[in-house]
Amino acid sequence: MEFSENFLFSSVQENGTVTNDLWESLRSCQKPVLLYGMGNGADKIIATCERKGIDICDCFASDGFVRGQLFHGRRVLSFSEAKDKYRDSGFVALLSFGSFLPDVMDKIRQVGKECELYAPDVPVFGDTLFDMTFCRQNFDRLQSAYELMTDDISKHLFADMIRFKLTGNLRFLTVTDQTRQTIYRDLLRAEHFSSYLDLGAYNGDTVRELLTAAPSLQTAYAWEPDRRSFAKLQAYAESETRCRVIPLQCGAWSKPDTLTFDDSGNRNASILENASADIKGRIRRTTAIAVEPPDHFLRDRDVDFIKYDVEGAEHEALIGTRQTIADKAPALWVSAYHRSEDLFDLPLLLHELQPAYRLYLRRTPYIPAWDLHLIAIR
C-alpha cells in the first residue's frame, strides 16, 4: 500500500479526497451542533469549538442518565428531548466521552443510527490538535512511521487512525480491533515471559491480566506514582501468590527529577505541564512525585517485557530506557494515543533507539480512538 494523501483520504468520501477536517466541516454545517455527554472531554471539545468558531446549541445524555443537570449553563437534555426539540432540522452530535464497555459502546452506536454522530479527536494530553493543518505539516513523519509498520494490520490501522482523527467518523474504529489476550498470545508470545516492568501499574490490573497469558511469569516490578492507586497496588501485591509483585511509588521519566503530579486520584492522573488550573480554570489538586529513568532501575536487573502507559509521558519514559532498549531489546507495549504526535513520534523514536525492533500497531475495543498500542519485538 502506497502511503499518500490520496490513499489516506480517498475512502473517507466516495466523491474524492477530503479537503476539510471535521472542525472545518462543522464550521460550515447548517444543522445545530449538540454535545453528547459531559465532563472533561466535553470541556475540551467546547474549548476547541470556541477557537474554531463553532457554536454549540445544546448538550444531551442518553435516556435514563438525565437528572436535571446543568452543564456550561445549559440544562442537559435527554436524547429523546433532543430529537424532539430538533425534529425539523435534525442535528449533529459530538461524542464527548469514551468507554470500552460493550453495552456503552452499543448505546453510542445506536445513537449514531438515529442522528449524525461524530467523535472529535481532542488529545488526552497536550494542546496540539490533529487537524488537517497538523496532518499536512507532519505528513513526511507520518509517512516514515507508516513505513516502519511490520504487517498489513498495522498499516491499515495506522491509516484508519489518521482518517478517524481527521473526520471523527466511528466507522474507522472497528476494522482491526483485537483483544488484549490475542495480542499477548499471538504477537508477544507472553508464555515465555519470566520478568516484567509495568510503568503505570495503576492497581495491578495489567499484572493480573498478563498472568493469564504468561504462566511462567516470576517477577513483576510495578511502578505507580499516584498515592491512592499505589495503596491499591500494594494491597494487590501482598495478596498475589502466582508471582512476586514488587510495587514502587515512582514515575518514569528521562532523568531523575521531582515533578508536579495531578492528585485527583483518578486512573488518568498524570504529570502536569500546566499545574495551575484545569480547562475550566479550577485550581488543581497537585502533589510532588519522584521520577526516575527506568535504565537506573534496570541496571542490575533483566526484564523480558516492559509496558508504558504513563499518561502522556511515553516519549520521556522511552528516552529514560534508551540503554536497556539498545543493549537488551526487551519486548515493549507502548500506549500511543495520549498525544496527537504519538502516532508518528513514538514509532520513529523506537526505531532510533533500537533499529532491530519489528513494530506493530494494535487497538483494543474503545470509543473513541483510545487504547491504541505500539508493540515492539526484536
Stockholm file with secondary structure:
# STOCKHOLM 1.0

chainA/1-378         MEFSENFLFSSVQENGTVTNDLWESLRSCQKPVLLYGMGNGADKIIATCERKGIDICDCFASDGFVRGQLFHGRRVLSFSEAKDKYRDSGFVALLSFGSFLPDVMDKIRQVGKECELYAPDVPVFGDTLFDMTFCRQNFDRLQSAYELMTDDISKHLFADMIRFKLTGNLRFLTVTDQTRQTIYRDLLRAEHFSSYLDLGAYNGDTVRELLTAAPSLQTAYAWEPDRRSFAKLQAYAESETRCRVIPLQCGAWSKPDTLTFDDSGNRNASILENASADIKGRIRRTTAIAVEPPDHFLRDRDVDFIKYDVEGAEHEALIGTRQTIADKAPALWVSAYHRSEDLFDLPLLLHELQPAYRLYLRRTPYIPAWDLHLIAIR
#=GR chainA/1-378 SS CCCCHHHHHTTTBTTBCCCSCHHHHHHTCCSCEEEECCSHHHHHHHHHHHHHTCCCCEEEECTTCCSSCEETTEECEEHHHHHHHTTTTCCEEEECCCBCCHHHHHHHHHHHHHSEEECCCCCSSSSCCCSHHHHHHTHHHHHHHHHHBCSHHHHHHHHHHHHHHHHCCGGGGSTTBCCHHHIIIIISCGGGCCEEEEESCTTSHHHHHHHHHCTTCCEEEEECCCHHHHHHHHHHHHHCCSSEEEEECCEECSSSEEEEEECSCSTTCCBCSSCSBCTTCCBCCEEEEEEECHHHHHTTCCCSEEEECCTTCHHHHHHTTHHHHHHHCCEEEEECCSSTTHHHHHHHHHHHHCTTCEEEEEECSCBSSCCEEEEEEC
#=GC SS_cons         CCCCHHHHHTTTBTTBCCCSCHHHHHHTCCSCEEEECCSHHHHHHHHHHHHHTCCCCEEEECTTCCSSCEETTEECEEHHHHHHHTTTTCCEEEECCCBCCHHHHHHHHHHHHHSEEECCCCCSSSSCCCSHHHHHHTHHHHHHHHHHBCSHHHHHHHHHHHHHHHHCCGGGGSTTBCCHHHIIIIISCGGGCCEEEEESCTTSHHHHHHHHHCTTCCEEEEECCCHHHHHHHHHHHHHCCSSEEEEECCEECSSSEEEEEECSCSTTCCBCSSCSBCTTCCBCCEEEEEEECHHHHHTTCCCSEEEECCTTCHHHHHHTTHHHHHHHCCEEEEECCSSTTHHHHHHHHHHHHCTTCEEEEEECSCBSSCCEEEEEEC
//
